[in-house]
């Protein structure tokens, strides 16, 4: 039996997923309550019905996907005081790369947004930083070799 994938989410991330889920549930209810096009138009399938079914199938698929995420969500929590010295999920890490300082917050894949400085724990940089402490250097090769020196690690309430 394969293990279900865990989705690491902040409280805010879980809230957004729940809100989207409720919106889609309401949309599904509205779509199925209204007038459903007839399946047949003379001897041929009604194109309006086919379009309706396609929309409904897409909606069902997205709802199912969100149910799976919520069922397998794991809340990202601030680590215990002794564990805050090392990088883990939810950490904002200040690094130095080739003399330039940069900040990353490491989150689960669903909340990652590299343009906003939020990187995934599964990304090459995120994965490499996990478990390391201030002062340590981390080498990431993707596609070129880059050295990241960890300057600070901060945790805020997530």
Secondary structure, DSSP 4 states (H G I P E B T S, - for coil): -PPPPPEEE-HHHHHHHHHHHHHHHHHHHHHHHSPPPPSEETTEE-HHHHHHHHHHHHHHHHHHHHHHHHHTEEE--PPPGGGTTB--TTEEEEEEETTEEEEEEEE-GGG-BGGGTEEETTSHHHHHHTT-BTT-EEEEESSSEEEEEEEEEEE---
